[in-house]
Amino acid sequence: MATNIGMMDSAYFVGRNEILAWINARLQLNLSRVEEAASGAVQCQMMDMVYPGVVPMHKVNFDAKTEYDMIQNYKVLQDVFNKLKINKHIEVNKLVKGRPLDNLEFLQWLKRYCDSVNGGIMNENYNPVERRTKGGKEKSVKGSQKNFKSLQTNNSLNPGSCDGTGSNKISSAKQGKSGGVETGANSSVEIKALTKELTDMKLSIDLLEKERDFYFAKLRDIEILCQTPQLENLPMAVAIKRILYAADEKESALTEAQEIVSGSISVEETGFSDIDH
C-alpha cells in the first residue's frame, strides 16, 4: 500500500479539481476549495469509508472552526493510522493553518492511499451522510439536498402548464407539432455547437491544470530545499519562504523579502569593510 510516496510520484500531480471532485463524490459534500478540508474531518471520514468501523466517528467534529477543535480531529486520524500501522506522520501545525499547498499535498497522498486499498473500489453500502449524522455534528450539506428534493417534487407535481385545464394542454400540444421538426433541427445544431465549445473549454482547462501542477512541483521543490537544516536560516531562504507563505493575496511579500536580502548584504559588506581596515 502507498504509505510512503516520494514527492515526484504521480500522486502529487493530481489537480485540485480532481481532488475536490473525488471528495465530493465519495462523501456527498460540496467543497469548492481544498482549504475547506483543513479541519481533518474529511480525512477521518475517508478512512472510515475505506475501513468501516475503524474510525470513531462520534469523536469527529465536522463543524470544527478553531485550531483546538481541528487538532482533536487530527488526533483521531493519527490514532487510526497507528492502529492500521500506516507509517504516515501528519503535519498538523501546517494543516490547521489552512494553507492551500499543505492541504492539497496531504489530500493527494490520501487519495493515492485510498485508491491503493481494494483497487480504489468504492464501498456501495457506505452511507456518508448517515455516518456523519451518527458521528455527531453534521456538516451543513442537508440544505442543498433538501432543495434538490423539493425541486424534484415540484417538477413531478407540475409536469405541464399551470392553468390546470386538459383542453388547453391538448390544444398547445397540437400547435406545437407544426413547428416541432424545425425546432428539433435548430436544437440539434445548438447542441452540437455547445458540445464543441464545452470540449474546447475542457481541453483548455486540462492544459492550464497541467501547467499549474508543473509550477506547483517546482515551488514544492524550492520549499523543501529552503527547509533543509543547512539552509533554512540563511537570509535568502528566509526571504523565499516569506514569499511562499504570504497569506494575504492582495499584498505582495516581495518588498519584505527584498529588505531581508538587502539587510544581509549590507551586514556582509560592513563586515568586509571592517576586515579591510
Kinemage of the C-alpha trace (Angstrom):
@kinemage 1
@onewidth
@group {chain A} dominant
@subgroup {mainchain}
@vectorlist {calphas} color= white
{ca met a 1} P 0.000 0.000 0.000
{ca ala a 2} L 1.105 3.551 -0.744
{ca thr a 3} L 2.078 4.830 2.684
{ca asn a 4} L 5.372 6.494 1.793
{ca ile a 5} L 5.162 8.292 -1.530
{ca gly a 6} L 8.000 10.359 -2.990
{ca met a 7} L 7.357 13.984 -3.899
{ca met a 8} L 7.920 13.274 -7.595
{ca asp a 9} L 5.315 10.491 -7.577
{ca ser a 10} L 2.381 10.989 -9.944
{ca ala a 11} L 0.103 11.226 -6.879
{ca tyr a 12} L 1.351 14.763 -6.282
{ca phe a 13} L 0.445 15.844 -9.793
{ca val a 14} L -3.272 15.239 -9.295
{ca gly a 15} L -5.047 18.578 -9.735
{ca arg a 16} L -7.111 20.426 -7.166
{ca asn a 17} L -10.339 19.979 -9.145
{ca glu a 18} L -9.857 16.216 -9.360
{ca ile a 19} L -9.216 16.018 -5.609
{ca leu a 20} L -12.338 18.051 -4.826
{ca ala a 21} L -14.460 16.007 -7.238
{ca trp a 22} L -13.198 12.813 -5.586
{ca ile a 23} L -14.083 14.057 -2.084
{ca asn a 24} L -17.483 15.432 -3.072
{ca ala a 25} L -18.479 12.271 -4.938
{ca arg a 26} L -17.369 9.854 -2.234
{ca leu a 27} L -18.668 11.778 0.791
{ca gln a 28} L -21.608 13.631 -0.797
{ca leu a 29} L -20.159 17.018 0.109
{ca asn a 30} L -19.880 20.266 -1.832
{ca leu a 31} L -16.362 21.526 -1.181
{ca ser a 32} L -15.047 24.198 -3.539
{ca arg a 33} L -11.573 24.717 -2.018
{ca val a 34} L -9.041 22.302 -0.563
{ca glu a 35} L -8.687 24.571 2.476
{ca glu a 36} L -12.216 23.578 3.493
{ca ala a 37} L -10.782 20.181 4.404
{ca ala a 38} L -8.252 21.705 6.810
{ca ser a 39} L -10.249 20.601 9.874
{ca gly a 40} L -9.280 16.957 9.338
{ca ala a 41} L -12.904 15.737 9.420
{ca val a 42} L -12.947 14.886 5.712
{ca gln a 43} L -9.776 12.825 6.062
{ca cys a 44} L -11.259 10.953 9.022
{ca gln a 45} L -14.376 10.044 7.066
{ca met a 46} L -12.362 8.945 4.042
{ca met a 47} L -10.570 6.449 6.284
{ca asp a 48} L -13.945 5.458 7.776
{ca met a 49} L -15.202 4.639 4.282
{ca val a 50} L -12.122 2.590 3.410
{ca tyr a 51} L -12.069 0.815 6.793
{ca pro a 52} L -15.691 0.781 8.083
{ca gly a 53} L -15.926 0.876 11.859
{ca val a 54} L -12.268 1.681 12.493
{ca val a 55} L -12.787 5.437 12.886
{ca pro a 56} L -14.739 6.565 15.988
{ca met a 57} L -16.938 8.984 14.023
{ca his a 58} L -18.635 10.223 17.202
{ca lys a 59} L -15.338 11.957 18.019
{ca val a 60} L -15.060 13.682 14.622
{ca asn a 61} L -16.243 17.288 14.550
{ca phe a 62} L -17.325 18.452 11.080
{ca asp a 63} L -18.066 21.933 12.450
{ca ala a 64} L -14.536 22.456 13.797
{ca lys a 65} L -13.547 26.102 13.370
{ca thr a 66} L -10.815 26.661 15.955
{ca glu a 67} L -7.355 25.146 15.750
{ca tyr a 68} L -8.025 23.309 19.022
{ca asp a 69} L -11.070 21.517 17.581
{ca met a 70} L -9.201 20.748 14.364
{ca ile a 71} L -6.293 19.254 16.294
{ca gln a 72} L -8.718 16.897 18.047
{ca asn a 73} L -9.837 15.603 14.636
{ca tyr a 74} L -6.238 15.027 13.587
{ca lys a 75} L -5.584 13.161 16.840
{ca val a 76} L -8.392 10.790 15.884
{ca leu a 77} L -6.875 10.408 12.409
{ca gln a 78} L -3.368 9.765 13.746
{ca asp a 79} L -4.749 7.152 16.148
{ca val a 80} L -6.394 5.416 13.182
{ca phe a 81} L -3.103 5.491 11.256
{ca asn a 82} L -1.308 3.979 14.242
{ca lys a 83} L -3.984 1.305 14.663
{ca leu a 84} L -3.716 0.341 10.991
{ca lys a 85} L 0.093 0.594 11.122
{ca ile a 86} L 0.132 3.280 8.456
{ca asn a 87} L 3.546 4.923 8.574
{ca lys a 88} L 2.455 8.492 7.892
{ca his a 89} L 3.231 11.489 10.082
{ca ile a 90} L 0.562 14.191 9.954
{ca glu a 91} L 1.955 17.731 9.998
{ca val a 92} L -0.971 19.073 11.998
{ca asn a 93} L 0.513 22.507 12.702
{ca lys a 94} L 0.710 23.247 8.979
{ca leu a 95} L -2.646 21.757 8.014
{ca val a 96} L -4.735 23.640 10.592
{ca lys a 97} L -3.366 26.939 9.233
{ca gly a 98} L -5.419 26.277 6.111
{ca arg a 99} L -2.567 26.754 3.655
{ca pro a 100} L -3.714 25.502 0.231
{ca leu a 101} L -0.422 23.835 -0.732
{ca asp a 102} L -0.060 21.878 2.523
{ca asn a 103} L -3.676 20.677 2.466
{ca leu a 104} L -3.541 19.797 -1.236
{ca glu a 105} L -0.394 17.751 -0.713
{ca phe a 106} L -1.946 15.774 2.161
{ca leu a 107} L -5.159 15.148 0.224
{ca gln a 108} L -3.118 13.983 -2.773
{ca trp a 109} L -1.377 11.469 -0.532
{ca leu a 110} L -4.719 10.391 0.976
{ca lys a 111} L -6.262 9.820 -2.458
{ca arg a 112} L -3.328 7.671 -3.536
{ca tyr a 113} L -3.585 5.637 -0.329
{ca cys a 114} L -7.367 5.146 -0.592
{ca asp a 115} L -7.010 4.163 -4.254
{ca ser a 116} L -4.433 1.548 -3.270
{ca val a 117} L -6.910 -0.191 -0.939
{ca asn a 118} L -9.106 -2.740 -2.745
{ca gly a 119} L -8.137 -1.171 -6.047
{ca gly a 120} L -9.942 2.046 -5.126
{ca ile a 121} L -13.350 0.355 -5.428
{ca met a 122} L -15.979 2.352 -3.563
{ca asn a 123} L -17.982 0.648 -0.806
{ca glu a 124} L -21.520 0.820 -2.226
{ca asn a 125} L -23.099 0.092 1.167
{ca tyr a 126} L -21.412 3.091 2.798
{ca asn a 127} L -23.751 5.995 3.569
{ca pro a 128} L -21.571 9.090 4.216
{ca val a 129} L -24.433 11.354 5.306
{ca glu a 130} L -25.712 8.781 7.787
{ca arg a 131} L -22.215 8.220 9.180
{ca arg a 132} L -21.719 11.951 9.712
{ca thr a 133} L -25.082 12.199 11.460
{ca lys a 134} L -24.313 9.281 13.738
{ca gly a 135} L -20.874 10.706 14.368
{ca gly a 136} L -22.243 13.865 15.942
{ca lys a 137} L -22.162 17.258 14.255
{ca glu a 138} L -23.269 17.115 10.645
{ca lys a 139} L -21.704 19.406 8.079
{ca ser a 140} L -24.264 21.753 6.557
{ca val a 141} L -24.940 19.837 3.346
{ca lys a 142} L -28.559 18.947 4.136
{ca gly a 143} L -29.937 22.246 2.876
{ca ser a 144} L -28.806 21.743 -0.703
{ca gln a 145} L -30.083 18.161 -0.704
{ca lys a 146} L -33.493 19.258 0.631
{ca asn a 147} L -33.732 21.978 -2.001
{ca phe a 148} L -32.884 19.448 -4.694
{ca lys a 149} L -35.542 17.003 -3.449
{ca ser a 150} L -38.079 19.811 -3.161
{ca leu a 151} L -37.367 20.826 -6.754
{ca gln a 152} L -37.839 17.240 -7.915
{ca thr a 153} L -41.160 17.029 -6.027
{ca asn a 154} L -42.429 20.266 -7.537
{ca asn a 155} L -41.481 19.117 -11.026
{ca ser a 156} L -43.276 15.806 -10.551
{ca leu a 157} L -46.405 17.551 -9.281
{ca asn a 158} L -46.395 20.173 -12.053
{ca pro a 159} L -45.243 18.488 -15.264
{ca gly a 160} L -47.346 20.666 -17.541
{ca ser a 161} L -48.696 24.214 -17.606
{ca cys a 162} L -50.194 25.879 -14.555
{ca asp a 163} L -53.677 26.546 -15.984
{ca gly a 164} L -54.919 23.096 -14.878
{ca thr a 165} L -57.272 22.549 -17.899
{ca gly a 166} L -56.888 19.449 -20.050
{ca ser a 167} L -58.265 21.120 -23.176
{ca asn a 168} L -55.630 23.839 -23.116
{ca lys a 169} L -52.882 21.199 -22.810
{ca ile a 170} L -54.223 19.284 -25.829
{ca ser a 171} L -54.544 22.484 -27.846
{ca ser a 172} L -50.970 23.506 -27.000
{ca ala a 173} L -49.705 20.061 -27.987
{ca lys a 174} L -51.380 20.282 -31.414
{ca gln a 175} L -49.964 23.743 -32.063
{ca gly a 176} L -46.501 22.526 -31.100
{ca lys a 177} L -46.483 19.704 -33.652
{ca ser a 178} L -46.376 22.064 -36.637
{ca gly a 179} L -43.083 23.640 -35.601
{ca gly a 180} L -41.665 20.517 -33.981
{ca val a 181} L -39.428 19.445 -36.872
{ca glu a 182} L -37.888 22.895 -37.343
{ca thr a 183} L -37.361 23.377 -33.616
{ca gly a 184} L -35.761 19.948 -33.345
{ca ala a 185} L -33.303 20.741 -36.146
{ca asn a 186} L -32.332 24.055 -34.550
{ca ser a 187} L -31.871 22.379 -31.180
{ca ser a 188} L -29.602 19.744 -32.731
{ca val a 189} L -27.366 22.417 -34.236
{ca glu a 190} L -27.223 24.309 -30.949
{ca ile a 191} L -26.378 21.127 -29.033
{ca lys a 192} L -23.502 20.332 -31.416
{ca ala a 193} L -22.145 23.869 -31.122
{ca leu a 194} L -22.358 23.809 -27.327
{ca thr a 195} L -20.764 20.360 -27.190
{ca lys a 196} L -17.819 21.562 -29.278
{ca glu a 197} L -17.466 24.661 -27.096
{ca leu a 198} L -17.563 22.516 -23.960
{ca thr a 199} L -14.896 20.178 -25.372
{ca asp a 200} L -12.637 23.108 -26.230
{ca met a 201} L -13.070 24.559 -22.757
{ca lys a 202} L -12.247 21.193 -21.154
{ca leu a 203} L -9.052 20.912 -23.202
{ca ser a 204} L -8.061 24.434 -22.170
{ca ile a 205} L -8.716 23.625 -18.508
{ca asp a 206} L -6.671 20.425 -18.741
{ca leu a 207} L -3.733 22.326 -20.217
{ca leu a 208} L -3.977 25.002 -17.531
{ca glu a 209} L -4.096 22.378 -14.776
{ca lys a 210} L -1.028 20.610 -16.167
{ca glu a 211} L 0.855 23.905 -16.298
{ca arg a 212} L -0.305 24.758 -12.760
{ca asp a 213} L 0.785 21.368 -11.441
{ca phe a 214} L 4.177 21.739 -13.154
{ca tyr a 215} L 4.871 25.054 -11.408
{ca phe a 216} L 3.459 23.754 -8.138
{ca ala a 217} L 6.007 20.926 -8.231
{ca lys a 218} L 8.787 23.470 -8.783
{ca leu a 219} L 7.584 25.576 -5.846
{ca arg a 220} L 7.392 22.481 -3.664
{ca asp a 221} L 10.993 21.589 -4.551
{ca ile a 222} L 12.085 25.119 -3.622
{ca glu a 223} L 10.177 24.872 -0.330
{ca ile a 224} L 11.840 21.550 0.568
{ca leu a 225} L 15.267 22.982 -0.301
{ca cys a 226} L 14.680 26.044 1.898
{ca gln a 227} L 13.599 23.800 4.791
{ca thr a 228} L 16.862 21.839 4.918
{ca pro a 229} L 18.750 22.447 8.197
{ca gln a 230} L 21.808 23.791 6.376
{ca leu a 231} L 19.842 26.485 4.529
{ca glu a 232} L 16.638 27.276 6.442
{ca asn a 233} L 18.172 30.134 8.490
{ca leu a 234} L 20.043 31.789 5.628
{ca pro a 235} L 18.594 35.208 4.683
{ca met a 236} L 17.882 34.121 1.115
{ca ala a 237} L 15.976 31.021 2.287
{ca val a 238} L 14.051 33.108 4.835
{ca ala a 239} L 13.138 35.617 2.114
{ca ile a 240} L 11.931 32.883 -0.242
{ca lys a 241} L 9.800 31.262 2.478
{ca arg a 242} L 8.321 34.681 3.293
{ca ile a 243} L 7.048 34.850 -0.301
{ca leu a 244} L 5.839 31.226 -0.357
{ca tyr a 245} L 3.910 31.542 2.907
{ca ala a 246} L 2.432 35.001 2.331
{ca ala a 247} L -1.210 34.665 3.412
{ca asp a 248} L -2.560 37.945 2.025
{ca glu a 249} L -3.033 37.672 -1.741
{ca lys a 250} L -3.643 41.419 -2.130
{ca glu a 251} L -0.226 42.457 -0.830
{ca ser a 252} L 2.975 41.101 -2.312
{ca ala a 253} L 5.637 39.854 0.097
{ca leu a 254} L 8.344 40.675 -2.444
{ca thr a 255} L 9.234 44.020 -0.857
{ca glu a 256} L 9.676 42.483 2.578
{ca ala a 257} L 11.744 39.643 1.106
{ca gln a 258} L 13.979 42.114 -0.727
{ca glu a 259} L 14.552 44.001 2.507
{ca ile a 260} L 15.660 40.787 4.227
{ca val a 261} L 18.168 40.064 1.467
{ca ser a 262} L 19.353 43.679 1.277
{ca gly a 263} L 19.842 43.763 5.031
{ca ser a 264} L 22.010 40.661 4.953
{ca ile a 265} L 24.098 42.071 2.096
{ca ser a 266} L 24.623 45.315 3.996
{ca val a 267} L 25.781 43.393 7.060
{ca glu a 268} L 28.217 41.353 4.958
{ca glu a 269} L 29.618 44.471 3.283
{ca thr a 270} L 30.084 46.114 6.667
{ca gly a 271} L 31.932 43.031 7.879
{ca phe a 272} L 34.246 43.034 4.872
{ca ser a 273} L 34.877 46.765 5.330
{ca asp a 274} L 35.894 46.207 8.956
{ca ile a 275} L 38.283 43.450 7.892
{ca asp a 276} L 39.912 45.695 5.267
{ca his a 277} L 40.502 48.384 7.876
